[in-house]
Amino acid sequence: MARKILFSTTSAWYCVDLLRPRFPPPCLSRRATSARPTYLFTKRLASILAMDGSQPSHLREMPLGLDTTTEEEYAFQSVLLQQFTNISNIDKAWIFKSESGIESQAIFSVSQPNLLANMRKKFILSSHILKGSNSSVDFKWAPFPIEMSGVSIIVPSPSGSKLLVVRNPENESPTQFEIWSSSQLEKEFQVPKSVHGSVYTDGWFEGISWNSDEGRIAYVAEEPSPLKPTFNDQGYKKGTSEDKDFGSWKGQGDWEEDWGETYARKRQPALFVINIDSGEVQAVKGIDKSLSVGQVVWAPSSEGLHQYLVFVGWSFDTRKLGIKYCYNRPCALYAVRGPNHASKANIPEPNSTEEPAFNLTQTISSAFFPRFSPDGKFLAFLSARSSVDSGAHSATESLHRIDWPTDGKLPASAKVYDVIPVVMCAEDGCFPGLYCSSFISQPWLSDGSIMIIASTWGSSQALLSVNVLSGEVLRISPADSNFSWNLLTLDGDNIVAVSSSPIDVPGIKYGSLIEKETKKAGWSWSDVSSPIFRCSDKVKSLLSSLQFSIMKIPVKDYSASLTEGATRPYEAIFVSSKSKKNDACDPLIVILHGGPHSVSLSSFSKSCSFLSSIGYSLLIVNYRGSLGFGEEALQSLPGKVGSQDVNDVLAAIDHVIDLGLASPSKITVLGGSHGGFLTTHLIGQAPDKFVAAAVRNPVCNIALMVGTTDIPDWCYVEACGTVAKNTFTEAPSAKELTLFHSKSPISHLPKVKTPILFLLGAQDLRVPVSNGLQYARALKEKGIEVKVIVFPNDVHGIERPQSDYESFLNIGVWFKKYCK
């Protein structure tokens, strides 16, 4: 009788007859193995075969692309990478005061990759915060976390007495809302698809807000799908309905635009309010259908008047361009009257005329992340008007406020006050401008006018206090440290934050406001012992053997056309071993961020720490055009991609070589998206400089990308300069296509010699998979060694746990192969 085994791929189980191996199973084909970590399968299969030495020897063949030595390297690195992967992360945190005021209750929303399930496990961990008389603080942690299986998002009420739990369906099931008290599940509501689709929990359109009496919740969800035409064997069926009919089928109906990358097939975000007593859900009326809405908050309530909702609205005409990572999409703050639920019968019904949403920020091209002051007298918000006006997908931000009427009646127009303007060129060590990825829900100190925010400052992230009335900005995280800080939540006038570095696992910090002799406010930071970021002894030992610094790299290509900010040094983060081995330098990996208007921070990265722990030095370059260095430096790059950014990276490499920190013969390069654009440019423009390269969803050919990406305007602005934002078209001319090709890495392809690894997400709408495959195939024709792994279900970020794991395992092994 044939002996058979079961093994799995990402999406299916296969049965293999071990005594009839003539036809290889699907997972051993070239196509399948390129999208799956074959090492794990090989080990499982080998362990079974090892029990029966009589099996044919050819069943012990290596997985595709592996020899015995490489397989051993896979085995070694995979174990270590998993130890880094297992480290948890804090996603959000909330703190609530006890009635005594002596202690606080903290809730931390934590996640951890689960490789076998290929998902992130979510759980909550609570802690009592006890304050001593000598300003000491002690966190008393619950003994175990509580898993939130199937939970999309949790949002505590302002008082902390209730907890909203939302469970989005993975099929046609209803969305589930649960209201929990301290001891039990109080309410549970099912909202069918005919009312709305999944609740947005993506951090951008996401908006969930409890009102002041905690009886209603405003939120953003997909608007209900329109009815589609129905057909049967007689043709079109009149009277289309949602009822299932096995004698008919649903047609497709009209195709609808979405917001691109990560929002594929998601319907228009719309605004809803649920009454948590009755479960009644109402769509908010008065919002124009041309607006996509997000980031909703309740406005302060006024006695006897309807309460308003304030939300961000993104308008669109003929097309929704990709919005993920793109702050250059015009948006405004709007106010609209909240629906009148039956439980509010004491409020008079509005007249029959529907009151339309009112644009609060008509004088500015961008407004988002609205936050009301505690007294409700003004509304603060961020603006990316520099990004909108220039066309750069991200740029230096500004902070603004508008006064809110105490009588609850909106004026005909609201005056927008500038709080923090765009910083064009910062002096050394001074505030470089605002680069803020989000606000916490309650960012205010007790004085009601000071916000605490996290913002990029050079190659680090710092905590800032901002007086929204005076405009004063203070750096409150330690200025003498190269660590990066992230804000979690506030405990009254105290701060709970996370601090980390490229060689230090994150740690929780507790900041207390103190008064110095000068009467100027200062901050004292205490370490908080926490079970959340625990890692193995092996990881601790490896990290303790490393060191890092932030280097200033002088600009080499001075010209009269450069602004002052563009001539100032840029930065690179350098990670290395504390000790040299036989006076020889470790191999160097040059790591390049995407964007290009993004930044690599001096915070802990599990993937980068893994690479540095297996024997590499890292040079993480924040070339000109990166965030955190002022607007002039950032705006110097559009129109010069493929030249200025390439030269900046080469100058940074030469800098560490000249310092004796890297060997010219052992340099590799790694980048994703625009970092992949730079990587493929570098191996073409400096073909003898790199022994190996690896790219994740790289931009290799802008002329090809412009017709397939969700952000074709990016191609124009970055290749032609910001003036091209006004000439962008969906139908580029032959002259424009020629320019795009000349700016692309593929124009340097004939000179490439470097072996290169491609990691591609098949569902990527930002840089479609065809871009990387075209370049890889062309290299193969030249005889260059190329390895391609395609992840069938991944988008631009390649962030699914199994895909991320397999990516960096292959990167580590690939570079080891060429840096012996």
C-alpha positions in Angstrom: 0.0 0.0 0.0 1.4 3.4 -0.9 2.5 5.6 1.9 1.1 9.1 1.6 1.6 12.4 3.5 -0.3 15.6 3.6 1.5 18.9 3.4 0.2 22.5 3.0 1.0 25.5 0.9 -0.4 29.0 1.7 -3.8 28.2 0.2 -4.3 24.5 -0.1 -3.4 21.0 1.2 -1.8 18.4 -1.1 -1.5 14.6 -0.8 1.8 13.2 -2.0 2.3 9.5 -2.8 5.8 8.9 -1.5 6.1 5.6 -3.6 5.1 7.3 -6.9 7.3 10.4 -7.1 7.3 10.5 -10.9 5.2 13.6 -11.0 6.3 16.4 -8.5 3.6 17.9 -6.3 2.4 21.4 -7.2 4.3 23.1 -4.4 7.6 21.8 -5.9 7.0 23.5 -9.3 9.0 26.6 -10.0 5.9 28.8 -9.8 4.7 27.6 -6.5 8.0 27.5 -4.7 8.7 31.1 -5.6 5.7 32.1 -3.5 6.2 29.9 -0.5 8.9 29.3 2.2 10.0 25.9 0.9 12.5 25.3 3.7 9.7 24.6 6.2 8.1 22.1 3.8 11.4 20.4 3.2 12.1 20.0 6.9 8.7 18.5 7.5 9.0 16.2 4.6 12.6 15.2 5.6 11.6 14.4 9.1 8.9 12.0 7.8 11.3 10.4 5.3 14.0 10.1 8.0 11.8 7.5 9.8 12.0 5.2 6.8 15.5 5.0 5.3 14.2 2.7 2.6 12.6 5.6 0.7 14.1 6.5 -2.7 17.0 8.9 -2.3 15.8 11.3 -5.0 13.0 12.4 -2.6 15.7 14.1 -0.5 16.5 16.6 -3.2 16.9 20.2 -2.1 14.0 22.7 -2.6 14.4 24.9 -5.7 17.3 27.2 -5.5 18.9 25.6 -2.5 22.1 23.6 -2.2 23.2 21.8 1.0 25.2 24.9 2.3 22.4 27.3 1.5 19.9 25.0 3.2 22.0 25.0 6.4 22.1 28.8 6.3 18.3 28.9 5.9 17.9 26.6 8.9 20.2 28.8 11.1 18.8 32.2 10.0 15.2 31.0 10.2 15.4 30.2 13.9 16.9 33.5 14.7 14.5 35.5 12.5 11.6 33.9 14.3 12.9 35.1 17.6 12.9 38.6 16.3 9.5 38.2 14.7 7.9 37.1 17.9 8.5 40.4 19.7 5.2 42.1 20.3 4.2 45.6 19.5 1.9 48.1 21.2 -0.7 49.5 18.8 -2.6 51.8 21.0 -3.1 52.6 24.7 -5.6 54.4 27.0 -5.5 55.5 30.6 -8.5 56.2 32.9 -8.4 57.9 36.3 -9.8 56.1 39.3 -12.3 57.9 41.5 -9.7 58.3 44.2 -7.3 60.0 41.8 -4.4 58.2 43.4 -4.1 55.5 40.7 -5.0 55.1 37.1 -6.0 52.1 35.0 -4.2 51.6 31.7 -5.2 49.4 28.7 -2.7 48.5 26.1 -3.8 47.1 22.7 -0.9 44.7 21.7 -0.3 42.6 18.6 2.1 39.8 17.7 2.7 38.1 14.3 1.4 34.6 14.1 3.3 32.9 11.3 1.3 29.7 11.2 -2.0 31.5 10.9 -0.5 34.2 8.7 -2.1 37.0 10.7 -1.4 39.3 13.6 -2.8 38.1 16.9 -4.4 41.0 18.9 -4.7 41.1 22.7 -5.2 43.6 25.4 -3.1 43.9 28.6 -4.1 46.0 31.5 -2.2 47.6 34.3 -2.8 49.7 37.5 -0.5 52.8 37.7 0.4 53.6 41.3 2.1 56.9 42.1 4.2 57.4 45.1 4.7 60.5 47.2 8.2 61.0 45.8 6.9 61.2 42.2 7.8 57.5 41.7 5.5 55.4 39.5 4.8 51.7 39.6 2.9 49.7 36.9 1.0 46.6 38.3 0.4 44.4 35.2 -2.4 41.9 34.9 -0.9 38.3 35.0 -2.0 37.5 31.4 -3.2 39.3 28.3 -6.6 38.7 26.9 -6.8 37.7 23.2 -9.2 39.7 21.0 -10.0 37.0 18.5 -11.8 38.2 15.4 -11.8 41.8 16.7 -11.2 44.6 14.2 -10.9 47.5 16.6 -11.6 48.4 20.2 -12.5 52.0 21.4 -13.1 52.8 25.1 -15.6 55.5 26.0 -14.2 58.8 27.3 -14.9 57.9 30.9 -13.6 54.3 30.6 -16.9 52.9 31.8 -17.7 51.3 28.4 -15.8 49.5 25.7 -16.8 49.3 22.0 -15.7 46.2 20.2 -16.2 46.0 16.4 -16.0 42.7 14.5 -15.9 43.2 10.7 -17.1 40.2 8.7 -15.0 38.3 6.2 -18.0 37.4 4.1 -21.5 38.6 3.6 -22.3 38.4 7.4 -23.3 41.5 9.3 -20.9 43.8 11.1 -21.0 43.2 14.8 -21.0 45.9 17.5 -20.5 44.9 21.2 -20.8 47.3 24.1 -19.0 46.0 27.2 -19.1 47.3 30.8 -16.5 46.4 33.5 -18.2 43.1 34.2 -20.2 42.0 31.2 -21.4 42.3 27.7 -24.2 44.8 27.9 -25.3 45.1 24.2 -24.7 43.3 21.0 -25.9 44.6 17.6 -25.7 43.1 14.1 -25.6 45.7 11.3 -26.6 44.0 7.9 -24.8 44.7 4.6 -27.9 46.5 3.4 -27.2 49.3 6.0 -23.4 49.5 5.5 -20.3 47.3 4.9 -17.2 46.9 7.1 -16.2 49.6 9.5 -13.0 51.4 8.4 -10.1 50.6 10.9 -7.1 51.5 8.7 -5.8 54.5 10.6 -6.5 57.0 7.8 -10.3 56.9 7.0 -10.8 55.4 10.4 -12.9 57.4 12.7 -14.8 56.2 15.7 -16.0 58.7 18.3 -18.2 58.5 21.4 -20.4 61.5 22.1 -20.2 63.3 25.4 -23.0 61.4 27.2 -21.7 58.1 25.8 -25.0 57.2 24.3 -24.1 57.5 20.6 -21.1 56.5 18.5 -20.2 58.1 15.2 -18.0 56.0 12.8 -16.9 55.5 9.2 -18.0 52.4 7.3 -18.3 51.3 3.7 -21.6 52.6 2.2 -24.0 49.8 1.2 -23.4 48.1 -2.1 -25.9 49.0 -4.8 -28.2 46.3 -6.1 -26.7 44.5 -9.1 -28.6 43.3 -12.1 -30.0 39.7 -11.9 -30.1 37.3 -14.8 -31.7 33.9 -15.3 -32.3 31.5 -18.2 -34.9 34.0 -19.6 -32.4 36.9 -19.6 -32.6 40.0 -17.4 -34.8 39.5 -14.3 -36.9 42.5 -13.3 -37.3 43.5 -9.7 -33.7 42.8 -8.6 -33.4 42.0 -4.9 -30.8 40.7 -2.5 -32.6 37.4 -2.0 -30.7 34.3 -3.1 -32.2 32.5 -6.1 -30.5 29.4 -7.3 -32.2 29.8 -10.7 -30.4 33.1 -11.4 -27.1 34.9 -11.0 -25.9 38.3 -10.2 -24.3 40.5 -12.8 -21.4 42.8 -12.1 -23.0 46.2 -12.5 -21.0 49.3 -13.0 -17.3 49.3 -12.1 -16.5 51.7 -9.2 -13.4 53.7 -8.4 -11.6 53.0 -5.2 -8.8 54.8 -3.4 -6.1 52.5 -4.7 -3.4 50.6 -2.8 -4.8 48.7 0.2 -8.3 50.0 -0.6 -8.9 47.7 -3.6 -12.6 46.6 -3.8 -13.5 48.7 -0.7 -16.6 50.9 -1.1 -16.9 54.6 -0.5 -16.3 55.5 3.2 -19.5 57.1 4.6 -20.6 58.4 8.0 -23.0 56.6 10.4 -24.2 57.0 14.0 -25.4 54.1 16.2 -27.5 54.6 19.3 -26.1 52.1 21.8 -29.4 51.9 23.7 -31.6 50.8 20.8 -29.0 49.7 18.2 -30.5 52.0 15.7 -28.1 53.0 12.9 -28.5 56.1 10.8 -26.5 57.3 7.9 -25.5 60.9 8.4 -27.4 63.1 5.9 -26.2 66.3 4.2 -22.9 65.0 2.9 -22.3 65.3 -0.8 -21.8 62.1 -2.6 -18.5 63.4 -4.1 -16.9 63.3 -0.7 -15.1 60.4 0.9 -15.3 60.9 4.7 -13.0 59.9 7.6 -11.6 60.8 11.0 -14.9 61.9 12.5 -15.2 63.5 16.0 -18.2 64.9 17.9 -18.2 68.6 18.3 -18.9 70.1 21.8 -22.6 69.8 22.7 -24.8 72.8 23.3 -27.9 72.6 25.5 -31.1 72.3 23.4 -29.2 72.2 20.1 -28.3 69.4 17.7 -24.8 68.2 18.1 -22.5 68.5 15.2 -20.0 66.0 13.8 -16.7 67.2 12.3 -15.0 65.0 9.8 -12.4 65.1 7.0 -13.7 65.0 3.5 -11.7 64.1 0.4 -13.3 65.2 -2.9 -12.9 63.4 -6.2 -14.0 64.1 -9.8 -13.1 61.7 -12.6 -10.7 59.5 -10.6 -9.8 58.6 -7.1 -6.0 58.5 -7.1 -4.2 56.3 -4.6 -4.4 57.8 -1.1 -2.3 55.3 1.0 0.9 57.2 2.1 -0.2 60.1 -0.1 -0.9 63.4 1.8 -1.1 65.3 -1.5 -4.8 64.7 -1.9 -6.9 67.8 -1.2 -9.1 67.6 1.8 -11.0 69.8 4.2 -12.8 69.7 7.6 -16.6 69.7 7.4 -19.3 70.0 10.0 -22.6 68.3 9.7 -25.5 68.0 12.0 -25.7 64.6 13.7 -28.9 62.5 13.3 -31.7 62.9 15.9 -32.3 59.5 17.4 -35.5 58.7 19.1 -33.8 58.7 22.5 -33.2 62.5 22.1 -36.9 63.3 21.7 -36.5 66.5 23.8 -34.5 68.1 20.9 -36.8 69.7 18.3 -37.0 68.1 14.9 -35.2 70.0 12.1 -37.2 71.6 9.4 -37.8 69.7 6.2 -34.8 71.2 4.4 -31.8 69.1 4.8 -28.8 71.0 6.2 -25.7 70.3 4.0 -22.3 69.7 5.5 -20.4 73.0 5.9 -16.7 73.4 4.8 -14.9 74.8 7.8 -11.5 75.2 6.1 -12.3 76.8 2.8 -9.1 78.9 2.8 -6.6 76.0 3.0 -6.1 73.1 0.6 -5.6 70.4 3.3 -7.0 69.8 6.8 -7.0 66.5 8.7 -6.8 64.9 12.2 -9.2 67.3 13.9 -9.0 67.6 17.7 -11.2 69.8 19.9 -9.7 71.5 23.0 -11.0 70.2 26.3 -13.1 73.3 26.9 -14.5 73.0 23.3 -13.4 76.6 22.4 -11.2 75.8 19.5 -10.5 73.0 17.0 -6.8 72.1 16.1 -5.9 70.2 13.0 -2.9 69.3 10.8 -2.5 70.4 7.2 -0.4 69.0 4.4 -0.9 72.0 2.2 2.8 71.9 1.1 2.2 68.4 -0.2 -1.0 69.4 -2.0 0.4 72.6 -3.4 3.7 71.0 -4.6 2.4 67.6 -5.7 5.0 65.8 -3.5 3.2 62.8 -1.9 4.4 63.9 1.5 6.1 67.1 2.7 6.5 69.3 5.8 3.2 69.8 7.6 1.7 72.8 9.4 -0.6 73.0 12.5 -3.7 75.3 12.6 -6.7 76.1 14.7 -10.2 77.6 14.3 -12.3 79.0 17.0 -15.5 77.1 17.8 -18.7 79.0 18.6 -19.8 78.6 22.2 -23.5 78.9 21.2 -23.1 75.9 18.8 -24.1 78.0 15.7 -21.6 77.8 12.9 -20.5 81.1 11.3 -20.7 81.7 7.6 -16.9 81.3 7.4 -14.2 80.3 10.0 -10.9 82.0 10.3 -8.0 79.6 10.1 -5.1 80.6 12.5 -1.5 79.4 11.8 0.0 77.7 14.9 3.1 76.0 13.4 4.0 77.2 9.9 6.0 75.1 7.4 9.7 75.3 8.3 11.7 75.9 5.1 15.3 75.6 6.4 16.1 74.8 10.0 19.3 75.9 11.8 21.4 73.0 13.2 19.8 71.5 16.2 16.6 73.6 15.9 13.1 72.5 15.2 13.1 71.2 11.5 9.3 71.4 11.0 6.3 69.2 11.7 6.2 65.6 10.4 3.4 63.9 12.3 1.8 60.6 11.2 -1.1 60.9 13.6 -2.5 62.4 16.8 -3.7 60.4 19.8 -7.4 60.8 20.6 -6.8 63.0 23.7 -3.5 64.8 23.2 -4.1 67.7 25.7 -2.5 68.6 29.0 -4.7 69.9 31.8 -4.2 73.6 30.9 -6.3 72.9 27.8 -4.0 74.6 25.3 -0.9 72.4 25.1 -0.9 69.3 22.8 1.6 66.5 23.1 2.6 65.0 19.7 5.3 62.9 18.1 7.1 64.2 15.1 10.1 63.3 13.0 13.2 65.3 13.9 16.0 64.5 11.5 16.6 60.7 11.6 14.8 60.3 14.9 11.3 60.8 16.2 10.8 63.2 19.1 8.0 64.1 21.5 6.9 67.8 21.3 4.7 70.0 23.4 2.8 72.6 21.3 0.9 75.5 22.8 -1.9 75.9 20.3 -2.6 79.5 21.4 0.9 80.9 21.4 2.6 78.6 18.9 5.4 77.7 21.2 7.1 74.3 20.3 9.3 72.5 22.8 11.2 69.2 22.4 10.3 67.3 25.6 12.0 63.9 24.9 15.7 64.0 25.7 17.6 66.0 23.1 20.9 64.4 23.9 19.7 60.9 22.8 19.6 59.4 19.3 16.7 57.2 20.3 13.3 57.5 18.7 10.2 58.2 20.8 6.6 57.3 20.1 3.6 58.7 22.1 1.1 56.2 23.5 -1.2 58.1 25.8 -1.5 60.7 28.5 -2.1 60.1 32.2 -3.3 63.6 33.2 -0.2 65.8 32.9 2.0 62.7 32.6 3.1 60.9 29.4 3.3 57.2 28.6 5.6 56.7 25.6 7.8 54.1 23.9 11.5 54.7 23.3 13.8 52.5 21.2 16.8 52.5 18.9 18.1 50.2 16.1 19.9 48.1 18.8 17.5 48.6 21.7 14.1 46.7 22.0 11.3 49.2 22.7 10.8 50.2 26.3 7.9 52.0 28.0 8.8 55.4 29.5 6.7 57.5 32.0 7.2 61.2 31.7 6.4 63.6 34.5 6.1 67.4 34.2 8.5 69.2 36.6 9.3 72.8 37.4 12.9 73.8 37.2 14.5 76.8 39.1 13.9 78.9 36.0 10.2 78.1 36.3 10.3 76.7 32.8 8.5 73.4 32.5 10.7 70.3 32.1 10.2 66.6 31.9 11.6 63.7 34.0 11.5 60.2 32.4 11.2 56.9 34.2 11.7 53.4 32.9 8.6 51.2 33.2 9.1 47.5 33.6 6.9 45.8 31.1 6.2 42.2 29.9 5.2 43.4 26.4 8.5 43.7 24.6 10.2 40.6 26.0 12.6 38.9 23.7 14.9 35.8 23.9 18.2 35.8 25.7 19.8 35.2 22.3 18.3 38.3 20.9 19.4 40.3 23.9 22.9 39.0 23.7 23.2 39.8 20.0 21.8 43.3 20.3 24.2 44.1 23.3 27.1 43.5 20.9 26.0 46.2 18.6 26.4 50.0 18.5 24.8 52.7 16.4 25.3 56.4 15.5 23.7 59.0 13.3 26.1 60.5 10.8 26.1 63.8 9.1 26.9 63.4 5.4 28.1 66.6 3.6 26.5 67.5 0.3 28.9 67.1 -2.6 27.0 68.4 -5.6 26.8 72.1 -4.7 25.3 74.3 -7.4 24.0 77.8 -7.5 20.5 76.5 -8.1 20.3 74.8 -4.7 18.4 76.4 -1.9 20.2 76.8 1.4 18.3 73.9 3.0 19.4 71.6 0.1 23.0 72.3 0.8 22.9 71.3 4.4 24.2 67.8 5.4 21.8 64.9 5.3 22.0 61.9 7.6 22.6 58.2 7.8 22.1 55.8 10.6 25.1 53.4 11.0 24.8 50.2 12.9 27.8 48.0 13.5 29.5 45.5 15.8 31.3 47.0 18.9 34.4 45.1 18.0 36.2 44.3 14.7 37.2 40.8 13.9 40.9 40.6 12.9 40.7 44.3 12.0 38.4 43.4 9.1 35.1 45.2 8.6 31.8 43.3 8.5 30.0 43.2 5.2 27.8 46.3 4.7 24.1 46.5 3.8 23.0 49.9 2.5 19.3 50.3 3.3 17.2 52.8 1.4 13.7 53.9 2.3 10.8 54.3 -0.1 8.7 57.3 -0.9 11.0 59.1 -1.7 9.5 61.5 0.8 9.7 59.2 3.8 12.3 58.6 6.4 14.1 55.8 8.1 13.9 56.4 11.9 16.4 55.5 14.6 13.8 53.2 16.1 13.8 49.4 16.6 13.1 47.5 13.5 12.9 43.7 13.8 14.0 43.1 10.3 16.9 45.5 10.4 18.0 44.2 13.8 17.9 40.7 12.5 20.2 41.6 9.6 22.7 43.4 11.9 22.6 40.4 14.3 23.8 37.9 11.6 27.0 39.8 10.9 26.3 42.9 8.8 26.9 46.6 9.4 24.0 48.7 8.2 24.1 52.1 6.5 20.5 53.5 6.5 20.6 56.6 4.4 18.1 59.5 4.7 19.0 61.2 1.4 17.9 64.7 0.5 14.2 64.5 -0.1 13.5 62.6 3.2 11.2 63.9 5.8 12.5 65.6 9.0 15.0 68.0 7.5 13.0 71.1 6.4 11.0 71.8 3.3 13.8 73.1 1.1 15.8 69.9 1.4 12.7 67.9 0.7 11.6 69.9 -2.3 15.1 69.7 -3.8 14.5 66.1 -5.0 11.4 66.2 -7.4 12.7 66.3 -10.9 16.1 65.0 -9.9 15.3 61.4 -8.9 17.8 58.9 -10.2 20.6 61.5 -9.9 20.6 63.6 -6.7 19.3 60.8 -4.5 21.7 58.3 -6.2 24.6 60.6 -5.6 23.6 61.1 -2.0 23.7 57.4 -1.4 27.1 56.9 -3.1 28.5 59.8 -1.1 27.3 58.2 2.2 28.9 54.9 1.2 32.2 56.6 0.4 31.9 58.4 3.8 31.9 55.2 5.8 34.6 53.7 3.6 36.8 56.7 4.1 36.3 56.4 7.9 37.5 52.8 7.7 34.1 51.4 8.8 33.3 49.4 5.6 35.2 47.4 3.1 34.7 48.4 -0.6 34.6 44.7 -1.6 31.7 43.7 0.6 28.9 46.1 0.0 25.3 45.1 -0.6 22.2 47.2 -1.1 18.5 46.8 -0.1 15.5 48.9 -0.8 11.7 48.8 -1.4 9.5 50.9 -3.6 11.5 54.1 -4.3 14.3 52.5 -2.3 14.1 49.7 -4.9 14.3 52.4 -7.6 17.5 53.6 -6.0 18.9 50.1 -5.6 18.4 49.2 -9.3 19.8 52.7 -10.2 22.9 52.1 -8.1 23.7 48.7 -9.5 23.4 50.2 -13.0 25.2 53.5 -12.4 27.9 52.0 -10.1 28.0 48.4 -11.4 31.3 47.5 -9.7 30.4 48.8 -6.3 27.9 46.1 -5.0 28.3 42.4 -4.6 24.6 41.7 -4.2 21.3 43.6 -4.1 17.7 42.9 -3.0 14.5 44.8 -3.8 10.9 44.8 -2.6 8.4 46.0 -5.2 10.9 48.3 -6.9 10.2 51.1 -9.4 12.3 50.0 -12.3 10.5 51.7 -15.3 8.5 54.9 -14.7 7.3 54.8 -18.4 5.6 51.4 -17.7 4.5 52.4 -14.2 2.7 55.6 -15.3 0.0 53.6 -17.1 -0.6 51.0 -14.4 -0.1 52.6 -11.0 -2.7 54.1 -8.7 -0.6 57.2 -8.5 0.4 58.3 -12.0 0.8 61.9 -10.8 3.8 60.6 -8.7 5.6 59.7 -12.0 5.2 63.2 -13.3 6.2 65.1 -10.1 9.2 63.0 -9.2 10.5 62.7 -12.8 9.7 66.2 -14.1 9.5 68.3 -11.0 6.7 69.9 -9.0 5.6 72.0 -12.0 4.4 68.8 -13.7 1.6 68.4 -11.2 -0.3 70.9 -13.4 0.4 69.0 -16.6 -0.3 65.5 -15.2 -2.5 63.5 -17.6 -3.7 59.9 -17.9 -2.4 59.9 -21.5 1.4 60.8 -21.4 2.9 62.0 -24.6 5.8 60.3 -26.4 8.1 63.0 -25.2 7.0 62.4 -21.6 7.4 58.7 -21.9 10.9 59.1 -23.2 11.8 61.3 -20.2 10.3 58.7 -17.8 12.5 56.0 -19.4 15.6 58.1 -19.1 15.0 58.7 -15.4 14.4 55.0 -14.8 16.8 52.3 -13.7 16.0 50.3 -16.8 17.9 52.8 -18.9 21.1 51.7 -17.1 20.3 48.0 -17.4 23.0 47.1 -19.9 25.7 48.0 -17.4 24.3 45.8 -14.5 26.5 43.0 -13.2 25.1 42.6 -9.6 23.1 39.5 -8.6 19.7 40.6 -7.4 16.8 39.3 -5.4 13.3 40.4 -6.2 10.4 40.3 -3.7 7.1 41.2 -5.3 3.5 41.5 -4.1 1.2 40.3 -6.8 -1.7 42.5 -5.6 0.5 45.7 -5.5 -1.4 48.6 -7.1 1.3 51.2 -6.2 4.2 49.6 -8.2 2.5 46.8 -10.1 4.3 43.5 -10.2 5.0 44.0 -14.0 7.5 46.6 -13.1 9.8 44.3 -11.3 9.2 41.3 -13.5 10.1 43.3 -16.7 13.4 44.3 -15.2 14.2 40.8 -13.7 13.5 39.1 -17.1 15.7 41.6 -18.9 18.5 40.8 -16.5 18.1 37.1 -17.0 18.4 37.6 -20.7 21.8 39.2 -20.0 22.9 36.2 -17.9 22.8 38.1 -14.6 21.9 35.9 -11.6 18.4 36.8 -10.5 16.0 35.3 -7.9 12.3 36.2 -7.9 9.8 35.5 -5.2 6.2 36.6 -5.8 3.7 36.7 -2.9 0.3 36.1 -4.5 -1.9 37.8 -1.8 0.4 40.7 -0.8 0.1 44.4 -1.7 2.8 47.0 -1.8 4.1 46.7 1.8 4.5 42.8 1.8 3.4 42.9 5.4 1.6 39.6 5.9 3.5 37.8 8.6 4.6 34.8 6.4 5.5 37.0 3.5 7.5 39.4 5.7 9.3 36.5 7.3 10.1 34.8 4.1 11.3 38.1 2.6 13.9 38.8 5.2 15.0 35.2 5.5 15.7 35.2 1.8 17.4 38.6 2.0 19.7 37.3 4.8 20.6 34.1 2.9 21.0 35.9 -0.4 23.5 38.4 1.0 25.4 35.7 2.9 25.9 33.9 -0.4 27.9 36.8 -1.8 29.6 38.1 1.4 31.5 35.1 2.5 
